[in-house]
Structures are given as structure tokens and as C-alpha cells.
Amino acid sequence: MGEPKYKADLDLKCNFQDRAKTILTAEKKLVQITGTAMFPGDIAPDFPTLSGGTVTIFGEERRIEQGTKNRNPDGTVNFCTLEVI
């Protein structure tokens, strides 16, 4: 209980794009640094989906907010995308 169903410890290279996201709160606005990491191919072929966990990019640990396996028309995975904060 409390353990993830699937777990991977990978050392991969990716295309990473930083961006700033503004979130409006009741008191004031908050700027959150977010980013997208894109990996060629299927980085986790044994996993049905990508979600949760952390990723270390440029020495900074970030939380995975969302993961996507971007597919070709034939169903194979072209690349994977991780949205991180």
C-alpha cells in the first residue's frame, strides 16, 4: 500500500523546454516555472500510461504533472512527453 503500481529509474536524454505559467490566486498572482520534456520513442514500453513521480533535469528535481505517449497512426509510440512543475 502506498507504492506505485509501476516504477522506473531511467537515465535518458530529452528535449526540454522551460516556460513560466501564471496562476491567479485570491490574494495575488503566482508565477510557476513549468516545462515539457520530450523523449524519442516509448520510454516505458511496459507501462500503459505515464503519470506521477519525479524527473531530474539539469540537476533540478521536478514533479511530473502529466505524461503522454504520442502515437503514430499505426498505434506505435512516436515520442513521449512529460509535463513537469
C-alpha distances in whole Angstrom, upper triangle without the diagonal:
4,6,8,10,13,14,18,20,23,27,29,32,32,34,33,35,34,35,35,34,35,33,35,34,36,38,38,37,34,35,31,32,30,31,30,29,31,30,33,31,28,26,23,24,21,19,20,20,20,18,16,16,19,23,25,29,32,30,28,24,24,21,21,22,22,23,26,27,31,32,36,38,37,33,33,31,33,31,28,28,25,26,25,26
4,7,9,12,12,16,18,21,24,26,29,29,31,30,31,31,32,32,30,32,30,32,31,33,35,35,34,31,31,28,28,26,27,27,26,28,28,30,29,26,24,21,23,21,18,19,18,18,15,13,13,16,19,22,25,29,27,25,21,20,17,17,18,19,20,23,25,29,31,34,36,36,32,31,29,32,29,26,25,22,23,22,22
4,6,9,9,12,15,18,21,23,26,27,29,28,30,30,31,31,30,32,31,33,33,35,36,36,35,32,31,28,28,26,26,25,24,26,25,28,27,23,21,18,20,17,15,17,16,16,14,12,11,14,17,20,24,27,25,23,20,19,17,16,18,19,19,22,23,27,28,32,34,33,30,29,27,29,27,23,23,21,22,21,22
4,5,6,10,13,16,19,21,24,24,26,25,27,27,28,29,28,30,29,32,32,34,36,35,33,31,30,26,26,24,23,23,21,23,22,24,23,20,17,15,17,14,12,13,13,12,10,9,9,12,15,18,22,25,24,22,18,18,15,14,15,15,15,18,19,23,25,28,30,30,26,25,23,25,23,20,20,17,19,18,20
4,7,10,14,16,20,21,24,24,27,27,29,29,30,31,30,33,31,34,34,37,38,38,36,33,33,29,28,26,25,24,22,23,22,24,22,18,17,13,15,12,10,11,11,11,11,11,12,15,17,21,24,27,26,25,21,20,17,16,17,16,16,18,18,22,23,26,28,28,24,23,21,24,22,19,20,18,20,20,22
4,7,11,13,17,18,21,21,24,24,26,27,29,30,29,32,31,34,34,37,39,38,36,33,32,28,27,24,23,22,20,20,19,20,19,15,13,10,11,9,7,9,10,9,10,10,10,13,15,18,21,25,24,23,19,19,16,14,16,15,14,16,16,19,21,24,26,25,22,20,19,21,19,17,18,16,18,19,21
4,7,10,13,15,18,19,22,22,24,25,27,29,29,31,31,34,34,37,38,38,35,32,31,27,25,23,22,20,18,19,17,20,18,15,12,10,12,10,9,12,12,10,10,10,9,11,12,15,18,22,21,20,17,16,15,13,16,15,14,16,16,20,22,25,28,27,23,22,19,21,19,16,17,15,18,17,20
4,6,10,12,15,16,19,20,23,24,26,28,28,31,31,34,35,38,39,38,35,32,30,27,25,22,21,19,16,17,15,17,16,13,10,8,11,10,9,13,12,11,11,11,10,11,11,13,16,19,18,18,15,16,15,13,16,16,14,16,16,19,21,24,27,26,23,20,18,20,17,15,16,14,17,17,19
4,7,10,13,15,18,18,22,23,25,27,28,31,31,35,35,39,39,38,35,32,30,26,24,22,20,19,16,17,15,17,17,14,11,10,13,13,13,16,16,13,14,13,10,10,9,11,14,16,15,16,14,15,14,14,17,17,16,18,18,21,23,26,29,28,25,23,20,21,18,16,17,15,18,17,19
4,6,10,12,15,16,19,21,24,26,27,31,31,35,36,39,40,38,35,32,30,26,23,21,19,17,14,14,12,14,14,12,8,9,12,13,13,17,16,13,15,14,12,11,9,10,12,15,15,16,14,15,15,14,18,17,15,17,16,19,21,23,27,26,23,21,18,18,16,14,15,14,17,16,19
4,7,10,14,14,18,20,23,26,27,31,32,35,37,40,41,39,36,32,29,26,23,21,18,17,13,14,11,13,14,14,10,12,15,16,17,20,19,16,17,17,15,13,10,10,11,12,13,14,14,15,16,16,19,19,17,18,18,20,22,24,28,28,25,22,19,19,16,15,15,15,17,17,19
4,7,10,12,16,18,21,24,26,29,31,34,36,40,40,38,35,31,28,25,22,19,16,14,11,10,8,10,11,12,9,11,14,16,16,19,18,15,17,17,15,14,10,10,10,12,13,15,14,15,16,15,19,18,15,16,16,17,20,22,25,25,23,20,16,16,13,12,13,13,16,16,19
4,7,9,13,15,19,22,24,28,30,33,35,39,39,37,34,30,27,24,20,18,15,13,9,9,7,9,12,13,11,14,17,19,19,21,20,17,19,19,17,15,12,11,9,11,13,15,15,15,17,16,19,18,16,17,16,17,20,21,25,25,23,20,17,15,12,12,12,13,15,15,18
4,6,10,13,16,19,21,25,27,31,33,36,37,34,31,28,25,21,18,15,12,10,6,5,5,8,11,12,11,14,17,20,19,20,18,15,17,18,17,15,11,11,9,11,14,14,15,14,16,14,17,16,14,14,14,15,17,19,23,24,22,19,15,14,10,10,9,10,12,13,16
4,7,10,13,17,19,23,25,29,31,35,35,33,29,26,23,20,17,14,10,8,6,5,7,9,13,14,13,17,19,22,21,22,20,17,18,19,19,17,13,13,10,12,15,15,16,15,17,15,17,16,15,15,15,15,18,19,23,24,23,20,16,14,11,11,10,11,12,13,16
4,7,10,13,16,19,22,25,28,31,32,29,25,22,19,16,13,10,7,6,4,6,9,12,15,16,15,18,21,23,22,23,20,17,17,18,17,15,12,11,8,10,13,13,13,12,14,13,15,15,14,15,16,16,19,21,25,26,25,22,19,17,13,12,10,9,10,10,12
4,7,10,13,16,19,23,25,29,29,26,23,20,16,14,11,9,5,5,7,9,12,15,18,19,18,21,24,26,24,25,22,19,19,19,19,16,14,14,11,12,15,14,15,13,15,14,15,15,15,16,17,17,20,22,26,28,26,24,21,18,15,14,11,11,10,10,12
4,7,10,14,16,20,22,26,26,23,19,17,13,11,7,6,4,7,9,12,15,18,21,22,21,23,26,28,26,27,23,20,19,19,19,16,14,14,11,11,14,12,14,12,14,14,14,15,16,17,20,20,23,26,29,31,29,27,24,22,18,17,13,12,10,9,10
4,7,10,13,16,19,23,23,20,16,14,10,9,6,5,5,8,11,14,18,21,24,24,23,25,28,30,28,28,24,21,20,20,20,18,16,16,14,15,17,15,16,13,15,15,14,15,17,18,21,21,24,27,29,32,30,29,25,23,20,18,15,13,11,10,10
4,7,10,13,16,19,19,16,12,10,7,6,5,6,8,11,15,17,21,24,27,27,26,28,31,32,30,30,26,23,21,21,21,19,18,18,16,17,19,16,17,14,15,16,15,16,19,20,23,23,27,30,32,35,33,32,28,27,23,21,18,16,12,11,10
4,6,10,13,16,17,14,10,8,6,5,6,7,9,12,16,19,22,25,28,27,26,28,31,32,29,29,25,22,20,20,20,19,19,20,18,20,21,18,18,15,15,15,13,15,18,20,23,23,27,29,32,34,32,32,28,27,24,22,18,16,12,11,10
4,7,10,13,13,10,7,6,5,6,9,10,13,16,20,22,26,29,31,31,30,31,34,35,32,31,28,25,23,22,23,22,22,23,21,23,24,21,20,18,17,18,16,18,21,23,26,26,30,33,35,37,35,35,32,31,28,25,21,19,16,15,12
4,6,10,11,9,6,5,6,7,11,12,15,18,21,24,27,31,32,32,31,31,34,35,32,31,27,25,22,21,22,22,22,24,23,24,25,22,21,18,17,18,15,17,21,23,27,27,31,34,35,38,35,35,32,32,29,26,22,20,16,15,13
4,7,8,6,4,6,9,11,14,15,19,21,25,28,31,34,36,35,34,35,38,38,35,34,30,28,25,24,26,25,26,27,27,28,29,25,24,21,21,21,19,21,24,26,30,30,34,37,38,41,39,39,36,35,32,30,26,24,20,19,16
4,6,5,5,7,10,12,16,17,21,24,27,30,33,36,38,37,36,36,39,39,36,35,31,29,26,24,26,25,27,28,28,29,30,26,25,22,21,22,20,22,26,28,32,33,36,39,41,43,41,41,38,37,34,32,28,25,22,20,17
4,6,8,10,14,16,20,21,25,27,31,34,37,40,42,41,39,40,42,43,39,38,34,32,29,28,29,29,30,32,32,33,33,29,28,26,24,26,23,25,29,31,35,36,39,42,44,46,44,44,41,41,38,35,32,29,25,24,21
4,7,9,13,16,19,22,25,28,31,35,38,41,43,42,41,41,44,44,41,40,36,34,31,29,30,29,31,32,31,32,32,29,28,26,25,27,24,27,31,33,37,38,41,44,46,49,46,46,43,43,40,37,33,30,27,25,22
4,7,10,13,17,19,22,26,29,32,35,39,41,40,39,39,42,43,40,39,35,33,30,28,29,28,29,30,29,30,30,26,26,24,24,25,23,26,29,32,35,36,39,42,44,47,44,44,41,40,37,35,31,28,24,23,20
4,7,10,13,15,19,22,25,29,32,35,37,37,36,36,39,40,37,36,33,30,27,26,27,25,26,27,26,27,27,24,24,21,21,22,20,23,26,28,32,33,36,39,41,44,41,41,38,37,34,31,27,25,21,20,17
4,6,10,12,16,19,23,26,29,33,35,34,33,33,37,37,34,34,30,27,24,23,23,22,23,23,22,23,24,20,20,18,18,19,17,20,24,26,30,30,34,37,39,42,39,39,35,35,31,28,25,22,18,17,13
4,7,9,13,16,20,23,26,30,32,32,30,31,35,36,33,33,29,26,23,22,22,20,21,21,20,20,21,18,18,16,16,18,16,19,22,24,28,28,32,35,37,40,37,36,33,32,29,26,22,20,16,14,11
4,6,10,13,16,20,23,26,29,28,27,28,31,32,29,29,25,22,20,18,18,17,17,17,16,17,18,15,15,12,12,14,13,16,19,21,25,25,29,32,35,37,34,33,30,29,26,23,19,16,13,11,7
4,7,11,13,17,20,24,26,26,24,26,29,30,28,28,24,21,19,18,17,15,15,14,13,14,15,12,12,10,11,13,12,15,17,20,23,24,27,30,33,35,33,31,28,27,23,21,17,14,11,9,6
4,7,10,14,17,20,23,22,21,22,26,27,24,24,21,17,16,15,15,13,12,13,12,14,15,12,12,9,10,10,10,12,14,16,19,20,24,26,29,31,29,28,24,23,20,17,13,11,8,6,4
4,7,10,13,17,19,19,18,20,23,25,22,23,19,16,15,15,15,13,11,12,10,12,14,12,12,9,10,10,10,11,12,14,17,17,21,23,27,28,26,25,21,20,16,14,10,8,6,5,6
4,6,10,13,16,16,15,17,20,22,20,20,17,14,14,14,15,13,11,12,11,13,16,14,13,11,11,10,10,10,10,11,13,13,17,20,23,25,23,21,17,16,12,10,7,6,5,6,9
4,7,10,13,13,12,14,17,20,18,19,16,12,13,14,14,12,9,11,9,12,14,13,13,11,12,10,11,11,9,11,12,13,16,19,22,24,21,19,15,14,10,8,6,5,7,8,11
4,7,9,11,10,13,15,18,17,18,15,12,14,16,16,15,12,13,12,14,17,17,16,14,15,12,14,12,10,10,10,10,13,15,19,20,18,16,12,11,7,6,5,7,9,11,14
4,6,8,7,11,13,16,15,16,14,12,15,17,16,15,13,14,13,15,18,18,17,16,17,14,16,14,11,10,10,10,13,15,18,19,17,14,11,9,6,5,6,8,12,14,17
4,7,8,11,12,16,16,17,16,14,17,20,20,19,16,17,16,18,21,21,21,20,20,18,19,17,14,12,10,10,11,12,16,16,15,12,9,7,4,6,9,12,15,17,21
4,6,9,9,13,13,14,14,13,17,19,20,20,17,19,19,21,23,24,23,22,21,18,20,17,14,12,9,9,9,11,14,14,12,9,6,5,4,7,10,13,16,19,23
4,6,6,9,10,11,11,10,14,17,17,18,16,18,19,22,23,23,22,20,20,17,18,15,12,10,7,9,9,12,15,14,12,8,6,7,6,6,10,12,16,18,22
4,6,9,9,11,11,9,12,15,14,14,13,15,16,19,20,20,18,18,17,14,17,14,11,11,9,11,13,15,19,18,15,12,9,10,8,7,10,11,15,16,20
4,6,5,8,8,8,11,13,13,15,14,17,18,21,22,22,19,19,17,15,17,14,11,11,9,12,13,16,19,18,15,13,10,12,11,9,12,12,16,17,21
4,6,8,9,10,14,16,17,18,18,20,21,25,26,25,23,22,21,18,20,17,13,12,10,12,12,15,17,16,13,10,9,12,11,11,14,15,19,20,24
4,7,9,10,13,16,16,18,18,21,23,26,27,26,24,23,21,18,20,18,15,14,12,15,15,18,20,18,15,13,12,15,15,13,16,17,20,22,25
4,6,7,10,12,13,16,16,20,22,25,25,25,22,20,18,15,17,14,11,12,10,14,14,18,20,19,15,14,12,15,14,12,14,14,17,19,22
4,7,10,13,15,18,19,22,24,27,28,27,24,22,19,16,17,14,11,10,9,12,13,16,18,17,13,13,11,15,14,12,14,15,17,19,22
4,6,10,12,15,16,19,21,25,25,24,21,19,16,13,13,10,7,7,7,11,12,16,18,18,14,14,12,14,13,10,11,11,13,16,19
4,7,9,11,12,16,17,21,21,20,17,15,13,9,10,7,5,6,7,11,13,17,20,20,16,15,12,14,12,9,9,8,10,12,15
4,7,9,11,15,17,21,21,19,15,13,10,7,7,6,5,8,11,14,17,20,23,23,20,19,16,18,15,11,11,8,10,10,13
4,7,10,13,16,19,19,16,13,11,7,5,6,7,8,12,14,17,20,24,26,27,23,22,19,21,18,14,13,10,10,10,11
4,7,10,13,17,16,14,10,9,6,6,8,10,10,14,16,19,22,26,29,29,25,24,21,22,19,15,14,11,11,10,11
4,7,10,13,12,10,7,6,4,5,9,11,11,15,17,20,23,26,30,30,27,25,22,22,19,15,14,10,11,8,9
4,6,10,10,8,6,5,6,7,10,12,12,15,16,19,22,25,29,29,26,24,20,20,17,14,12,9,10,8,10
4,7,6,5,4,6,9,10,14,15,15,18,19,21,25,28,31,32,29,26,23,22,19,16,15,12,13,10,11
4,5,5,6,7,11,11,14,16,15,18,19,21,24,27,30,31,29,26,23,22,18,16,14,12,12,10,11
4,6,8,10,14,15,18,19,19,21,23,24,27,30,33,34,32,29,26,24,21,19,17,15,15,13,14
4,7,10,13,15,18,20,20,23,24,26,29,32,36,36,34,31,28,27,23,21,19,17,17,14,14
4,6,10,13,15,18,18,21,23,25,29,31,35,36,33,31,27,26,23,20,18,15,15,11,11
4,7,10,13,15,16,19,22,24,27,30,34,34,31,29,26,25,22,19,17,13,13,10,9
4,6,9,12,13,17,19,21,25,28,31,32,29,28,24,24,20,17,14,11,10,6,6
4,6,9,11,15,18,20,24,27,30,31,28,26,23,23,20,16,13,10,9,5,5
4,6,7,11,14,16,20,23,26,27,24,23,19,20,16,13,10,6,6,5,7
4,7,11,14,16,20,23,26,27,24,23,20,20,17,14,11,7,6,5,7
4,7,10,13,16,20,22,23,20,20,17,17,14,11,8,6,5,7,10
4,7,10,13,16,19,20,17,16,13,14,11,7,6,4,6,9,12
4,6,9,13,15,17,13,13,10,11,9,6,5,6,9,12,15
4,6,10,13,13,10,9,6,8,6,5,7,9,12,15,19
4,7,10,12,9,9,6,6,5,6,7,11,13,17,20
4,7,8,6,5,4,5,7,9,11,14,17,20,24
4,5,5,5,6,6,9,12,14,18,20,23,27
4,6,8,9,10,13,15,17,21,23,26,30
4,6,9,10,14,16,19,22,24,28,32
4,7,9,12,13,16,19,22,25,29
4,6,9,11,15,18,21,24,28
4,6,7,11,14,17,20,24
4,7,10,14,17,20,24
4,7,10,13,16,20
4,7,10,13,17
4,7,10,13
4,6,10
4,7
4
